[in-house]
Structures are given as C-alpha cells and as structure tokens.
C-alpha cells in the first residue's frame, strides 16, 4: 500500500471517528480495521482477536492495576495530608519555601502514586488552602503543583513507562530505573526556577519568620518515613533485581495497606473507593493499549512501518532533525489529547524510525514521558490544569499561566538529556 495513501487514511479515519465522538480506544481500533480493509489485507482481520488475547494476557501489564491500587489506597486513606505537613519544614530555609515544598512533596508522592493526576489532586487539596492562608500567590502555587504532578509519570513506578515498555518490548525495570535521575533533574530545575523568581521578585513570597525547632524537624522525618520506606521497598526491590515490576507492585499494595493501617485510616469505605477508582482507571488504560495494538498490527501488515523507515533512511534525514520533528509533533498533540493516547497512537510509527536512526530505546522512553508531561500542563486538554482548577476554584487561564513557565523548565530538561543522555542511561546500565 502506498505510504502517503496509508498515512492519509490513518489520519482522516482517526479524525473522523474522534469528531463523531467515538471513544478514543474504539477510534484507534476502528482506524486499524479501516487500514486493513482499504489496504486489501482483510485476511488479517481474524487475527485481531489474537492481538487482543496476547496483549491482554501480558503478565507485565498486571503491574498497572497494582500500582494504581497502591496509589489509590494512599490517596483515599488521607495519608497525603500528613505527608505534606511532614515535608513542609524541609524547605523552610530554601528561598521560595512552601513553593519548594509543593515540588518536593510531589516528587516523593509521585514515587508512590505513579499517577500525575492523583499527585496533583492529592497535594493540591492539601497545599492550596495552606498557601492561600499564608499569603502565597495562587498563580505560582498552581504552577508548582501542576509541574509537580507531572512527575507521577516519570518517577517510578510509572504507568506510562509500563505501557511504553509493553508496546516496544523493553525492560520495565530498566525504564523505571532510568526515570530516577531525570526525575531528580526536573525537581532540581523546578526548585532552581523558584529560587531565581524569589531572588528577582521577593514580593511574591510572603515573609515567614516562624522558627523551626529541632524537635519539629525530627518529628517531620518520622511523619514522612512511612511513605519513604514504601518508595525504597518498591524501587530498591527493582534495582536489586530481587523482584520483577509486577512483584514490586504487589509489595507496594501490601505496603500501602500497612501504612493506611498505621494511620488508622484503613476502613471498608476507603478500600471500596480505592478499588472502584482502580477498576475505572485500569479499564480505561487497557482499552487504550488494546486499541493501539490494533493500530500497530494494521500499520505493520499494510507495510507502513517498513516503508516509513526505509523512506527516512533513503532521504538521509538527520537523526536530530527527525527527533525535532517528533518533539514538535508531541508538543502539538499534547494540546489536543491525553498523554497515554498520544503515546500509543504515535509509537507504532515513530519507534521503528528512531531505532533505525540509532536512538537508545530506554533514553527515548524517558524523553517521550517528558514530552507527555508537557501535554499534561498545556491547554486545552491538560488534565493537571483542570484538576487544579476544580480544587482552586480559579479560571483555567489563571492555572495555565502559572504552569506556562514550567513548560520551559521541562523543555530545558529535555535539552540537558539530549546533551548528556548518560543521566538517563547510567543507572539502567548498572542493573
């Protein structure tokens, strides 16, 4: 099938289905079916059932509902409030104070929840009233919470990393470990930006001369210890090779149950709410993955993947030129659709091309997740923005303006990883 015709059918079919209000997973699957029919490959239609079966029975994907459940238990049990209050004294002496608390708490909570939206929602509900009471500006508060929430899909455990690894058949453990240092890098860049803003515009930060005693600081360490131990249990088990990602997820669920019990918040209503939200989120993600598998199957069968790769090689497109095209594409798509749908829709096309150009698949996974993070804080579809708008009761434009500078921070992080890819690849190379 001609490459230009196939790409035209692919784009038009998807746009038509989405314009008609078809659910994204169904639109992806139906687009794949249209490609097979128009491409004269109807003999492969019966194989779609096998695609569903093989991907739906993937043992690695079991980690997704388990990690979601771990985060939901922590969220539903109210542990996030205690955690935020415990983290607050740590940033008391850094310019920007509680703004930095938002970033630090988001990074640590992201390592438990594995979800950007859950991180933004949990910490936003706690921190927005706290910062307003102390006189902090809403705009920068929204920005720190929005970008902090995005760390949920970069710092392990990450649902996005699991989906990426399952789609391209890469090690989930290596992808998880690869996200640690880039996650720390983004946290450092965000704090550096806040410190710079504080120095240039000290009026944005209310005066806070409240002293902190040694006892208060030590007590804060004890308050944060349960979640930190849970993070070490999950990440340490993965890094040591003692457990697989799925087994680490099961350990995480057990640890979250223990923590909720310690805080005396483990009740049947809490568990019921956690289970319900886990089922809802898991079903949504799994249907998107299955729809993406149909797209990938159809593109391969009609020859689009091979022809596109050959075209790039024949035209001698520079590797960084092609990478820049992918970045621009993700920035545009991030304004129009959710992060997971964006990745699973484009990965069958761009992954073979970028592998042919010599990019490392682990490094690429980290970069794509960072680009997905930008989509989470750019209107009109940035999910983190809408979560914070609902909590903060402010216009979406106000929230978006607060997040806008941090888009630049994330882009700067991508540039650093392009110049020094070892930041993402050093830890996975030592597993």
Secondary structure, DSSP 8 states (H G I E B T S, - for coil): --HHHHHHHHHHHHHHHHHTT--HHHHHHHHHHHHHHHTT-GGGGGGHHHHHHHHHT-GGGHHHHHHHHHHHHHHHTTHHHHHHHHHHGGGTTSTTTHHHHHHHHHHHHHHHH--HHHHHHHHHHHHHHHHHHTT--HHHHHHHHHHHHHGGGTSSS-HHHHHHHHHHT--HHHHHHHHHHHHHHHHHHHHHHHHHHHHH-GGGS--------HHHHHHHHHHHHHHHHHHHHHHHHHHHTSS-HHHHHHHHHHHHHHHHHHTT---HHHHHHHHHHHHHHHHHHHHHHHHHHHHHHHHHHTTHHHHHHHHHHHTT--HHHHHHHHHHHHHHHHTTS-HHHHHHHHHHHHHHHHHHTT--HHHHHHHHHHHHHHHHTSTTT-HHHHHHHHHHT--HHHHHHHHHHHHHHHHHHHHHHHH-THHHHHHHTT-
